[in-house]
């Protein structure tokens, strides 16, 4: 028992200054970790949302721009629209299928890696015609499906952004902990010196030195 007690007393955590450092650093570490985790998760969530929104917007934009090219059979125009949208929205690939599932135009390569894929049907725009005759009935417009447009965006940018964000968060937390540790070390040294001084005075009083 005496040997174990001697070893415990020699450990760094047995000193007053070490215990004060632990008491000061543990709450600081918990608070800094919580803030870094919260802001990092918020940033990554916003990046993921932006990726999904980019894919949705590109698919809808092509769905609105392609009807004329599909009706007229102008495949060159459809290919040009795909190339422009792929460049503007940074798409991994974009394809147009006819109602039977045959590829009419394609831009990029559709591989099986980690991507976000969106598909939108391309309909013929409707035109509502109203007869001037009294009590004329308005026929419901028919919107035949001209084809399907498929787009995808790669998650590689999100993965790279995630790695960069985590590295920066770890560095920020390391710097914050270092600064907190330096301040806590200086303050604990002062407080420990005062406590040791008080302990020495009490010991002298106990020996009868007034």
RAFENBEL-V135774 format. One record per run of one state. SS is the DSSP state (A for helix, B for strand, O for the rest). FROM is the first residue (numbers start at 1). TO is the last residue. If there is no record, write none. Layout:
ss->[SS	SS]
from->[FROM	FROM]
to->[TO	TO]
//
This chain:
ss->[O	A	O	A	O	A	O	A	O	A	O	B	O	B	O	B	O	B	O	A	O]
from->[1	2	11	12	15	16	66	67	73	75	90	93	98	103	109	115	124	145	155	156	207]
to->[1	10	11	14	15	65	66	72	74	89	92	97	102	108	114	123	144	154	155	206	210]
//
